Amino acid sequence: MKSLKIKKKITLIVAAFFTMVTFVVLQSCDPDKILITDTDLELPPVPLNTTGWVVIDYTSQEDQDGEGAGNGRVFNTFDGDPSTFWHTCWAGCTAVPPHYFVIDMLESKNIDGFNFVQRQSLSRNIEILSVDISNDNSSWTSLGEFTLEKVKASQDKPLETSVQARYFRINVVKVFDGTNNAALAEVAPYSRT
């Protein structure tokens, strides 16, 4: 008899424990009761939509399909495919620095940073580049220089403050191998809004 009472008490305690745990779990999952105390949270970067973007100026690009059909052109830097790339001319020409290219995003957009992807063969990679922005393709504002690593992964370069721009210009300052040639797979301006 005593053992039956003990078993009933244990059963009641276990049932009460599971009821309390279930109640706590359900309460903590209620979206109306979630408390966010960190007000410095940043939204993740969202790459800008590149549909319709136009290359409007460049100092050099490889036009001879020397490394695969279409490779070498500036438009490869915003096609979303890291296996394609821009490369300064080399087949039947000599690249003469400094190198730059200008992209028209068709309308002014909010920019919070840039993601860069090096050419995946890690050849002719850019070590230092600078970025300029404009809303009229005439007066330019420098966003400064950015140092890249010689790696295949995307490299995030956030800006200190958001900017508005229609055009951006990528200027090659230094390449890793010290030659007159440069290459870049992707440049992706992004926004956090």
N, C-alpha and C positions, 0 to 999 in steps of 0.2 A: 504494500500500500504506500509506504513511504517512497519507494522508488518510482511509483506512478506519479506522485505529487512532484517529485524532482524533475521527471521527464516533462510534465506539463509546464513547470516553471521555465525550464530550459527552452521549450518550444515557444512559449510566450515571449521570452527575452529575445530569442532569435528572430521571431516574427516582428517584434517591435523594432529591433535593430535594422532589419531590411526595409521596413516601412519608413523609418527615419532617413536612411540612406537614399531611398527612392525619392522621397520628398525633397531632400537637399539637391540631388542631381536634377530633378525637374525644375526646381526654382532657379538653379544656376543657368539653366538653358533658356530661360524666359528672356527673349530679346528686349522686352520692356524694362528689365531689371539689370541689364548689363551696364556697368559703370566704367566709363573710359576716363582715366585720370591723366593720361599722357596727352597733352594738347599739342605736342611737337611732332606728332606722327606725320610722315610724308606719304602721299599717295605714290604708288609705283610709277615709274616712267612709262608713258604711252607713246610709242613712235608715231610721228606725224604721218598721215596718209599721203603717199607719194604720187597718187594718180594725177597725171597730166603735167607733172614737173618737167621743166625744160632746162637743158644745158644752154646757157646763153653766151658763155665765153670760156676760153681755156688757152693756155700757152702751148700745150702739147698733149697729144694722145696718139696711141698706136692704131693706125687705120688699116694695116695690112693683114689683119687676122693671123699674125705670126704665131699666136699661142692659142688658137681655137677661134672658130667663127664668132665674131662680135666682141671678143675680148680685147681689152686695151682702151675702149671708149669710156668717156667720163660718165655716161648714163648708167654704166654698170655699178657705180658707187651708190645708187639709190634704188636698185632693182630688187633688194631684199634677198639676194642670192650671194652668199660669201664665196662661192666657187667662181664667180665672174669678177672682173676687176678692171680698174683704170690703170694704164701704164703709159709713161711718157714714150714718145716715138723712139724707135730703135731700128726698124727694118728700112734701110735706105735713107736714113736721116740721122741727125745728131741732136739729142735733147740738150737744150741750153737753159740752165737755171737762171733766174728763179722760176718755179712752176706754180701755177694756180689754176683753179677752175671755179666758175660761178654757176649757181643753181637758182632758177626762178621757181618759187613755190606757188606762184600765180596769185596769192593773196597774203596779206600780213597774218602771221601766226604767232602764237605764244610759244617761246622756246625756253626750256628750263635746263637743257643740257644736250650733249651729243654722245652717241655711241659710235665708236670707230672699230672697224674690223680690218686687220692687216690682210694683205694678199696671202692666201693659205699656203703657198710654197715657201713663205717667209723670205722671199727674194725681193730686193729693192724696197724693203719696208721703210716707212717714214718713222724717224725717231722724234722729230719735233715739227709741229705744224702750228699755224695760227689760223684763227677764224675771224672774219669780218662779217658784219651784217649791214643791210641797207633796206630802206623802203622805197627808194627811187632808182637804184642802180647807178647812182651818181655820187652821193655822199655816203661814206662808209664809217662805221664805228667798229673798232677792234674789240674783240672779246678776250684777247690775250693769246699767249702761246700755251700749247698742251704737249706734254711729253708722253709718247706712246711706248709700250713694250713690244718686243719682237716675239709675239705670241699669236696663236690662231684665235683665241677667245675674244669675244667682244669686250671693249674697254670703255667704261662709263666715265664721262667727263662732265659732271654737273657744273652749272653756272652758279655764281654766288647769288644772283638775283635774276628773276625772269626778265626776258626781253621780248619785244615785238619786232618782227622783221618779215619781209617778203623774199629777200634775196640773202644768200649766204655765200661767202667766198672762202675756199680752203687754200691756204698758202703753204707750200712745202718750205720748211726752214732748213731741215737736215735729214738725210737718209742714213740708215745704219751702215751701209757699205761704202759711203763716201763717194759714190759715183754721181754722174749728172742725171741719172735716171731715178724715177720714183714710181711706186705703185700703191694702190689702196683698193681694198675689196668693197667696203661699205662705210658710209657716213650716214647716220640716222639721227637727225634732230628729234628731240622728244619734248613732251609737255607733261606736267603733273596735274593739270587742271581738267 
